[in-house]
Amino acid sequence: MSDELRTLAALPFHFVGRHPKSALVRRCRGDDVEELSTQEFFDRIRDFSLGLGALGVEPGDRVAILSDSRPEWVIADLAALTAGAVTAPIYPTLPESQVRYILADSGARVVVVADETQAAKVRAVWDELPELSALVIMDPEGEPAASGGASGREELSLADATGRGHRRLMAEDGLGREYKERAAAITPDQLATIIYTSGTTGEPKGVMLTHGNVASNVMDGSAVVRVDSEDVALSFLPLSHAFERAVVFMYLFHGTTVTFAESLETIARDLGAVKPTVMTGVPRVYEKFHARVHEAVAGAPAVRQRLFRWAVGIGLKQARAQLAGGSAGPVARLQHGLAERLVLSKVRGRLGGRLRFVVSGSAPLSTPIAEFFFAIGIPVAEGYGLTETSPTLTVNPLERPKLGTVGPAIRNVELKIAGDGEVLARGPNIMQGYYGKPEATAEVMRDGWFCTGDIGSLDDDGYLTILDRKKELIVTAGGKNIAPNPIEAELKRSPLVAEAVLIGDRRPYVSALLVPDFAALAARTGAEGASREELVERPDVVALFDEVVDRANAELARHEQIKRSALLPAEFGIATGELTPTLKVKRRVVAQRWSDAIERLYQESAP
């Protein structure tokens, strides 16, 4: 059995042969943790794959998955892939119209959905989807609707579809062997998945990735982010996103036990139950943890506040020495031992107490947040990539990280900087193109290099620094170029700021929209009963955020400085369209929704 993964279809056969465990995949449900052994997990993948065949799925057909992250998501994905089908993930937060677009554009033959809420979206648009023949529901309410008949449509539960596959296995001689041989015949250049970019702007594009694209990235990423069969991972990011999906493939390849959180809202509870040794997240998750810790400390007695600041300072001193390749002296080591016992271990305990490291991706992680995690004894491996790159291009290695960068290219990936500062990439992980959009593909592929759309720089050691998205650079009316992301990250260092969006393109000066962390703000001001609209208008609250802006401005060039700011009375959300499912801000939507607030910032000349 090979130590390399050449196709995703080979993955189930790899882990069932190499990593027999009583609990390979788990899911938090209330106070319980449901478990699947390696063999049970493999059997469900095989049986559902054979069930898809019973539904008429042929190699090359599209199977869509519309669900939150859970074991059944991975089962559906690997079942389709081992059948030679092509999976099309759909975020469960998307509205009916976007679900219809992806199902229609991909030509899905079967869609696997989480529950009746998602099934209702499909039923509402099914008449517009002539190629869709079956709806499979993971958690149906009662019996699915009658199937078959002249309509050619079929609804059934995942259990029923899996049962069909198992009955085929029992009735058809040699079917298990045929299943394995068919999966083994799949080649790296075959299309594996079409992932529709959630996108912060524009219409979704279907990114075509082959088995070899993703499998190579899993292997090359594993050379930097090292996990093994002794590790326990907590997964809570959407599997519809290329980042978490590839990470879960990596976990399974190495026999790491994967536990899915019940939801984003239960992460704190599930951390305590699972006590993971590794975890992936997006910067907003780590920023929220940082803010909650500081919020708790702010409400503690003065002596405890001083102890916390001292301990984190000691941890940061030791971390910076190690990051610089040195080591702390004997006195510093004694101080660190005391800080560890009194404070740092307790802070880590809020994350389960066993984390060896965490991985951050999908958006830039600010250096102060990364330093905080290093200081409390949890190293951060920050990666960078895009859906179009399967997804990883770089990882900041734990043994020699450079904070503020996203690390060097992983093996087999090449990077270079174009004349205009854009990061270009080449390697076995680069997509085949955008499905049905040759013109859009041609715009981003030049002489074998993929144009990332990010502005960056490479240092002498090959470490990449991302400055901003090329399309997000602000060009003021005075012609000054400003990268908003670093300034927004500086503003979000404050525990009071949940989101920050810079405004200023073709404007006379830069301004900012600030979304308060309302829990932290209420605790700070003692205004738990006040409405959010009242809170953001209070002079003392405005003064607090003016101080945040002033601190950020102190580090900025004159043309970058924020001249005006507005406090918004509502959080950004996925449901309201301001955030993507991976919690990135959609600037265009924010600008449209809060256009009145923006215009007020420019109704009179700047101070």
Buried (B, 14 or more C-beta within 10 A) or exposed (E): EEEEBBBBBBBBBBBBEBBBBEBBBBBBEEEEBBBBBBEBBBBBBBBBBBBBBBBEBEEEBBBBBBBBBBBBBBBBBBBBBBBBBBBBBBBBBBEEEBBBBBBBBBBBBBBBBBBBEBBEBBBEBBEEBEEBBBBBBBBBEEEBBEBEEEEEBBBBBBBBBBBBBBBBBEEEEEBBEEBBEBBEEBEBEBBBBBBBBBEBEEEBBBBBBBBBBBBBBBBBBBEBBBBEBEBBBBBBBBBBBBBBBBBBBBBBBBBBBBBBBBEBEBBBBBBEBBBBBBBBBBBBBBBBBBBBBBBBBEEEEEEEBEBBEBBBEBBBBBBBBBBEEEEBEEEBEEBBEBBBEEBBBBBBEBBBBBBBBBBBBBBBBBBBBBBBBBBBBBBBBBBBBBBBBBBBBBBBBBEEBBBBBBBBBBEBBEBEBBEEBBBBBBBBBBBBBBBBBEEBBEEBBEEEBBBBBBBBEBEEEEBBBBBBBBEBBBEBEEEBEBBBBBBBBBBBBBBBBBBBBBBBBEBEBBBBBBBBBBBBBBBBBEBEEBEBEEBBEBEEBEEBBEEBBEEBBEEBEEBBBBBBBBBBBBBBEBEEBBBBBBBBBBBEBBBEBBEEBBEEBBEEEEE
